[in-house]
Amino acid sequence: MAKTIKISDVHYQMLIDVGKCWRMKPDELVGELIKEAYSSKRKKK
């Protein structure tokens, strides 16, 4: 299920640039970053 979020133009451009380096689409990159942050947060507890 796709949801929309609002981010600034600068942050969106940063996301595009990182996605180009990692060869990922922006939505895939956001999902991957969220998974990593969530899993590392759960490990710390």
C-alpha positions as CSV (number, residue, x, y, z in Angstrom):
1,M,0.0,0.0,0.0
2,A,1.6,3.3,-1.1
3,K,1.4,6.3,1.1
4,T,2.7,9.8,0.4
5,I,5.0,11.8,2.7
6,K,6.0,15.5,2.4
7,I,9.7,16.3,2.3
8,S,11.6,19.4,1.2
9,D,12.9,19.8,-2.3
10,V,16.5,19.7,-0.9
11,H,15.9,16.4,0.9
12,Y,14.2,14.9,-2.2
13,Q,17.2,15.8,-4.3
14,M,19.5,14.2,-1.7
15,L,17.4,11.1,-1.9
16,I,17.7,11.1,-5.7
17,D,21.4,11.5,-5.6
18,V,21.9,8.7,-3.0
19,G,19.5,6.5,-5.0
20,K,21.7,7.0,-8.2
21,C,24.8,5.9,-6.3
22,W,23.1,2.8,-4.9
23,R,21.1,2.2,-8.1
24,M,17.8,2.3,-6.3
25,K,14.5,4.1,-6.9
26,P,13.6,6.7,-4.3
27,D,10.7,4.7,-2.9
28,E,12.8,1.5,-2.6
29,L,15.6,3.5,-1.0
30,V,13.2,5.0,1.6
31,G,11.8,1.6,2.4
32,E,15.3,0.1,2.8
33,L,16.4,3.0,5.1
34,I,13.3,2.6,7.3
35,K,13.9,-1.1,7.6
36,E,17.6,-0.5,8.6
37,A,16.6,2.1,11.2
38,Y,13.9,-0.1,12.6
39,S,16.1,-3.2,12.9
40,S,19.0,-1.3,14.5
41,K,16.6,0.3,17.0
42,R,15.2,-3.0,18.0
43,K,18.7,-4.5,18.5
44,K,19.6,-1.8,20.9
45,K,16.9,-2.6,23.4
